Amino acid sequence: MKKKAIEKIPYFGLKKTSRKKDVKYIGVTAVEIVGHEKHLFLEVYRNKKESKEIPMVRIVLTKKDFGTYWPEKEEWTRQKIKPDSCYGRVIWGEEHPTWEQEKKENILQSTEDLERIKKFCKANVYNEEHWWEYIYKHEDDIVTTARRNREHKVYMRRQEALADRMAHTKELPEKEILDRADRLYFHNQHYLYYKKHGCWAHIACSKCGGVTDARWKSGISYESQFQRWTEEPREGHYGTCPMCGARGEYKCQGKVKGTHDKYIYLFLGQKYKENGMVMRYVEVGKKWTLGFICGDKGPEMYNASEELSGVEIARAYFEPGKKVQIDYHKHDPYMGKDFWDDCNLYGMANIPISAGLIMSETYEEMKGTIFQYSALQEYAKNVREVNPINYLERYSQTPQIEVLVKMGLTDVVEKLVKCYYGIVADENARRPDQFLGIRKERVKQLIRKKGDTHLLGVMQMEKRQGQNWTDEQVEHLAETDLSGTQVETATRYMTLQKLLNRIEKYAGCKYGTECSSALARIRHTATTYADYLSMRINLGYDLNNTVYQQPQDLEAEHNKMVMETNKEEMDKHLKEVAERYPEIRRVYRGLRNKYLYEDDKYIIRPARSAEEIVMEGRLLHHCVGGNMYLGRHNKGETYILMLRFKAEPDIPYITVEIDAKNPRILQWYGDKDKKPDEKNMQSWLNNWLMKLKTGTLTETIQTAAIA
């Protein structure tokens, strides 16, 4: 659109105003030839005598373009005549009128103007009195067409780039991948399905597919010594197929539902173009099938088979100076075809790329590429599972990862690969101490601990606070998991060593034992002590007083501080929940008989009252004291149980929520929604749940009482 030429065309002017009081704006149209192309002009004037010369707005349309000129500002915009054809107002309007008001307020100078608009725009409008709808639809068609053209161009460029990537991608060695997967990862697993009947066993082999009968127990007849023999089939044991001699795992016919399978995920890296890299993500599965037919006495084994299959799921392309591009293998259910696309699916149906095994050829292919010195091979040896796509993407962003891996700071690299860049102090630094924000002499200690991120956090805290702690103090402080603010607050009134000594004394556990239970106890005690000191300070106590610094009973004093903080509000709340949820107290005895269990270290029991649940949540800083949990317990939908150390039965440790109807643990948490000593406590809870399901909780308690 030639805007300069359009601006030179004089305004058409308003010939006469309207006497109707409702009319506020009058439109005037004309068709002009500008640059050998027809243009429709719409000028909108105020319905005032002094406004007949200069319009409020001039809208210009061509077949494929439009523009809006504002004479007062002398500027062009790309506004459509209405932001929304149904609910928005015309762009020169000042309010949000109804459709009827809008029709009365906006008119055209003559019927010729309407015919001119209809002829030029060629759109269908329900009500001709809404004449601006013709222009809106014409403008909307232009915008929509332009957007579609842009999208089509972008799509075609993407398809050309996709085709180029596919053309430069090497062929996938499918047979080699399948053979290696079967040999190394599935261990050439075969199954021998069996069903015993007397001294005989009916056996089906997944390797050869045959079905036969064989004797596993000696007989007394002469003919029995000439019959086919096999060892006694037992579930989970290995035996030899009497037909093909293959070794396989025995599986009882009654425990097989027809098909069972296993899957693994592999990554194969290949050189791409000159020095790029493509990482290919492949799923390999092995499926074992047992066939049945209807026999005289029910289903009978007919045959058995096994099938090895693989499919490439995704490809990640890495090129110098470019973002990683991941292509996905998709299936079109309407066309019944597989195809490659350059974007993932949306929502819950997206295609995930999880950790997997890296094929050894990958490292050879890396030579001469941008990842020749990425240290991926060294990293993969030191971690349990790895997603090389994520690793290489992070390496492209942060090449310092190579040095960190080779130094043995594996835990630090794991965090970076998962995008936890909060542990980085200076992303542009080359030295590891500057990169991580720690003192230079701490690097060797961090290497000895394989880059433990808890230890790193303490080292960073040390440097921020301008301290110079000993190696032992740093390691012990890492075990407490205290934050920098908590340490800084405590060390205003005591030395760091005194803080560590008191935590060790209150916990009753020594540092450095590498015992998960002791570590959980130390962290719980440290949090409690730091919380206690913070509450003392907030309530105005002088912590220079050693009586306040070193309470004889930490848990009791901590609970006392909790009660003292907002005491009136807490008392009122406890009274309210006691009245609102009385069933919790009433059913306690019955639930205690059902759920109570204790051993030499822990005790678990139901909550005595609604007030106890609220206090549990307050002391452990989690949400169990909320109305949702109280309501469930009160209605008998779920129950809240308290798990504590047997030596300290009144001190909160872990809160458990259990389903009231179907015995299963819904959730369990300790202080601040964390799971202390998670592996050990999960095992203990699983054992307790099994005793609950089998009805042996009471027997265990009675036995312990007798002993």
Salt bridges, closest charged atoms under 4 A:
GLU43 OE2 - ARG58 NH2 2.62
ASP65 OD1 - ARG78 NH1 2.51
GLU100 OE2 - LYS103 NZ 3.20
GLU102 OE1 - LYS82 NZ 3.42
GLU105 OE2 - LYS24 NZ 3.58
ASP113 OD1 - ARG116 NH1 3.02
GLU115 OE2 - LYS118 NZ 3.88
GLU128 OE2 - LYS118 NZ 2.75
GLU129 OE1 - LYS103 NZ 3.06
ASP140 OD1 - LYS80 NZ 2.97
GLU151 OE2 - ARG147 NE 3.75
ASP164 OD1 - HIS168 ND1 3.30
ASP164 OD2 - LYS273 NZ 2.76
GLU176 OE2 - ARG180 NH2 2.96
ASP179 OD2 - LYS175 NZ 2.95
ASP182 OD1 - LYS286 NZ 2.79
ASP213 OD1 - HIS197 NE2 3.57
ASP213 OD1 - HIS202 ND1 2.68
GLU232 OE2 - LYS196 NZ 2.88
GLU232 OE1 - ARG234 NH2 3.41
GLU306 OE2 - HIS190 ND1 2.93
GLU306 OE2 - LYS286 NZ 3.81
GLU312 OE2 - ARG280 NE 2.67
GLU312 OE2 - ARG315 NE 2.90
GLU319 OE2 - LYS322 NZ 3.70
ASP327 OD2 - ARG165 NE 2.88
ASP338 OD1 - HIS331 ND1 2.70
ASP341 OD2 - LYS330 NZ 2.95
ASP342 OD1 - ARG158 NH2 2.65
GLU361 OE2 - ARG180 NH2 2.67
GLU364 OE1 - LYS367 NZ 3.38
GLU365 OE1 - LYS170 NZ 3.18
GLU402 OE2 - LYS406 NZ 2.79
ASP433 OD2 - ARG431 NH2 2.71
GLU441 OE2 - ARG439 NH2 2.18
GLU462 OE2 - ARG439 NH1 2.69
GLU462 OE2 - ARG442 NH2 2.94
ASP471 OD1 - ARG442 NH1 2.51
ASP471 OD2 - ARG448 NH2 3.86
GLU475 OE1 - LYS449 NZ 4.00
ASP481 OD1 - HIS454 ND1 3.32
ASP481 OD2 - LYS674 NZ 3.52
ASP531 OD2 - HIS558 NE2 2.93
ASP531 OD2 - HIS621 NE2 2.94
GLU555 OE2 - HIS524 NE2 3.57
GLU557 OE1 - ARG536 NH2 3.03
ASP571 OD2 - LYS567 NZ 2.93
GLU583 OE1 - ARG586 NH2 2.82
GLU598 OE2 - LYS646 NZ 3.21
GLU611 OE2 - ARG585 NH2 2.70
GLU612 OE2 - ARG605 NH2 2.65
GLU612 OE2 - ARG608 NH1 3.28
GLU616 OE1 - ARG644 NH2 2.66
GLU648 OE1 - ARG521 NH2 2.56
GLU657 OE2 - ARG632 NH1 2.94
ASP659 OD2 - ARG664 NH2 3.46
ASP671 OD1 - HIS621 ND1 2.91
